[in-house]
């Protein structure tokens, strides 16, 4: 009889065929979801309306990863949520490896599913930014990854950008604080793994010819160094430049980080001021939006929705009104009506905040074309009919695993091999500019400093 280790046990898991190796499980228990390359057997299990990721792994690794994911969840670090570990499995040939269970991260995709022939360099740049921010956040929390790679991440759309989540923590270690040597070790592993992954994409014809794997790896390393310096670096200036303290905080806020504590010191005669962030927490905009509206979103989505909230405040001439009251009015007159305009069968295409962001983008493009403001609800209806219906279903609702061969084994949404190879496209890709990925927009620290 298998044993279940879980903080929140789900009794529906008990009757499942744990005495059968995962790779031989009957398809009625499985769902077709995109998954990346893994050294272990990974399957997605359907239990009622819930979907869990199941990974067969050695017992000490399963228990280590389960507890480490719990620690990361406590630290509010972007990672998958642990569900439990199934041990004591016995098959016809004897003992079997335990199974680690985690919650499936809705609307997430492995990196391979985001690459297709002709993918724009701008999209690659956004993925690199997401990877850099994830690595910096993990290092700030004291997490030594040990196996940095795109394969060990999941990506969710985040208002024109991406948010990255840790999905594999079996090699990780949690420390009070990482040394420079430990961070350098992670970056060294990242260079090797990421170079191999980009070369693999290049060999498969999934990487734009203008993009060089070595350049991409160098870009990740340089952006990480710039972000880490901004998050933790020491800054010295003359006492006549005290405004630079506020400027440093504003730059961190613009990057999506809150400063809980600044170490500010002066020399003996008070002519030189030295500042260094001591406690930096990610989620500046998402925490503010959650406090005002109750909406739990990614960071860039929150930034976009807060901008629309500010526009709503100005449009309704409520600059002096209480922020919470205005936020409630915006929620009931803007956000909720747009969500109500989306048919139930299309809500699996994008999460709610991403849909609202794309409606705002559609409104802007359509208004430019028409020469006048088409209105929010007209934009919502046009977006649903002209854009949303054409997009792939990224929630990946629990459909039985297909018996036929998939066109792309990493992404079931692309259909079956024998079907027509016409693939739904993301219309926002058509608007992306051909850009140099070395000049990232989101993590352009130098541009932020020039503004400050």
HUNORGI-V81460 format. One record per backbone hydrogen bond with DSSP energy under -0.5 kcal/mol. CO is the residue of the C=O (numbers start at 1). NH is the residue of the N-H. If there is no record, write none. Layout:
co=CO nh=NH
co=CO nh=NH
This chain:
co=3 nh=5
co=3 nh=87
co=4 nh=6
co=5 nh=85
co=9 nh=11
co=10 nh=13
co=11 nh=14
co=13 nh=16
co=16 nh=18
co=17 nh=20
co=21 nh=24
co=22 nh=25
co=26 nh=29
co=27 nh=30
co=27 nh=401
co=29 nh=46
co=30 nh=401
co=31 nh=33
co=41 nh=56
co=43 nh=45
co=43 nh=54
co=44 nh=31
co=45 nh=47
co=45 nh=52
co=47 nh=50
co=50 nh=47
co=51 nh=104
co=52 nh=45
co=53 nh=102
co=54 nh=43
co=55 nh=100
co=57 nh=98
co=58 nh=62
co=59 nh=63
co=60 nh=64
co=61 nh=65
co=62 nh=66
co=63 nh=67
co=64 nh=68
co=65 nh=69
co=66 nh=70
co=67 nh=71
co=68 nh=72
co=69 nh=73
co=70 nh=74
co=71 nh=75
co=72 nh=77
co=73 nh=76
co=77 nh=79
co=78 nh=166
co=81 nh=103
co=83 nh=8
co=84 nh=101
co=85 nh=5
co=85 nh=87
co=86 nh=99
co=87 nh=3
co=89 nh=96
co=91 nh=94
co=94 nh=91
co=98 nh=57
co=99 nh=86
co=100 nh=55
co=101 nh=83
co=101 nh=84
co=102 nh=53
co=104 nh=106
co=105 nh=108
co=107 nh=157
co=109 nh=155
co=110 nh=113
co=110 nh=114
co=111 nh=114
co=112 nh=115
co=116 nh=119
co=120 nh=123
co=120 nh=124
co=121 nh=125
co=122 nh=126
co=123 nh=127
co=124 nh=128
co=125 nh=129
co=126 nh=130
co=127 nh=131
co=128 nh=132
co=129 nh=133
co=130 nh=134
co=131 nh=135
co=132 nh=136
co=133 nh=137
co=134 nh=138
co=135 nh=139
co=136 nh=140
co=137 nh=141
co=138 nh=143
co=139 nh=142
co=139 nh=178
co=142 nh=144
co=142 nh=175
co=143 nh=145
co=144 nh=173
co=149 nh=152
co=150 nh=153
co=152 nh=167
co=152 nh=168
co=154 nh=165
co=155 nh=109
co=156 nh=163
co=158 nh=161
co=161 nh=158
co=163 nh=156
co=165 nh=154
co=166 nh=80
co=169 nh=172
co=173 nh=144
co=173 nh=175
co=179 nh=183
co=180 nh=184
co=181 nh=185
co=182 nh=186
co=183 nh=187
co=184 nh=188
co=185 nh=189
co=186 nh=190
co=187 nh=191
co=188 nh=192
co=189 nh=193
co=190 nh=194
co=191 nh=195
co=192 nh=196
co=193 nh=197
co=194 nh=198
co=195 nh=199
co=196 nh=200
co=197 nh=201
co=198 nh=202
co=199 nh=203
co=200 nh=204
co=201 nh=206
co=201 nh=207
co=202 nh=205
co=208 nh=211
co=212 nh=216
co=213 nh=217
co=214 nh=218
co=215 nh=219
co=216 nh=220
co=217 nh=221
co=218 nh=222
co=219 nh=223
co=220 nh=224
co=221 nh=225
co=222 nh=226
co=223 nh=227
co=224 nh=228
co=225 nh=229
co=226 nh=230
co=227 nh=231
co=228 nh=232
co=229 nh=233
co=233 nh=277
co=235 nh=275
co=237 nh=273
co=238 nh=241
co=239 nh=242
co=241 nh=244
co=242 nh=245
co=242 nh=246
co=243 nh=247
co=244 nh=248
co=245 nh=249
co=246 nh=250
co=247 nh=251
co=248 nh=252
co=249 nh=253
co=250 nh=254
co=251 nh=255
co=252 nh=257
co=253 nh=256
co=256 nh=283
co=256 nh=284
co=258 nh=260
co=258 nh=281
co=261 nh=278
co=261 nh=279
co=262 nh=264
co=263 nh=265
co=263 nh=276
co=265 nh=274
co=267 nh=270
co=271 nh=239
co=272 nh=267
co=273 nh=237
co=274 nh=265
co=275 nh=235
co=276 nh=263
co=279 nh=260
co=279 nh=261
co=281 nh=258
co=283 nh=287
co=284 nh=288
co=285 nh=289
co=286 nh=290
co=287 nh=291
co=288 nh=292
co=289 nh=293
co=289 nh=294
co=289 nh=295
co=290 nh=294
co=295 nh=297
co=298 nh=302
co=299 nh=303
co=300 nh=304
co=301 nh=305
co=302 nh=306
co=303 nh=307
co=304 nh=308
co=305 nh=309
co=306 nh=310
co=307 nh=311
co=308 nh=312
co=309 nh=313
co=310 nh=314
co=311 nh=315
co=312 nh=316
co=313 nh=318
co=314 nh=317
co=318 nh=321
co=322 nh=326
co=323 nh=327
co=324 nh=328
co=325 nh=329
co=326 nh=330
co=327 nh=331
co=328 nh=332
co=329 nh=333
co=330 nh=334
co=330 nh=335
co=331 nh=336
co=334 nh=338
co=335 nh=339
co=336 nh=340
co=337 nh=341
co=339 nh=342
co=341 nh=343
co=343 nh=346
co=344 nh=347
co=346 nh=349
co=348 nh=395
co=349 nh=394
co=351 nh=355
co=352 nh=356
co=353 nh=357
co=354 nh=358
co=355 nh=359
co=356 nh=360
co=357 nh=361
co=358 nh=362
co=359 nh=363
co=360 nh=364
co=361 nh=365
co=362 nh=366
co=363 nh=367
co=364 nh=368
co=365 nh=369
co=366 nh=370
co=367 nh=371
co=367 nh=372
co=375 nh=379
co=376 nh=380
co=377 nh=381
co=378 nh=382
co=379 nh=383
co=380 nh=384
co=381 nh=385
co=382 nh=386
co=383 nh=387
co=383 nh=388
co=384 nh=389
co=387 nh=390
co=387 nh=391
co=388 nh=391
co=392 nh=394
co=394 nh=107
co=397 nh=399
co=399 nh=32
co=405 nh=417
co=408 nh=411
co=411 nh=414
co=412 nh=415
co=415 nh=407
co=415 nh=408
co=416 nh=419
co=421 nh=423
co=425 nh=427
co=426 nh=429
co=426 nh=430
co=427 nh=430
co=427 nh=431
co=428 nh=431
co=428 nh=432
co=429 nh=432
co=433 nh=435
co=435 nh=437
co=436 nh=439
co=438 nh=440
co=441 nh=444
co=443 nh=445
co=444 nh=448
co=445 nh=449
co=446 nh=450
co=447 nh=451
co=448 nh=452
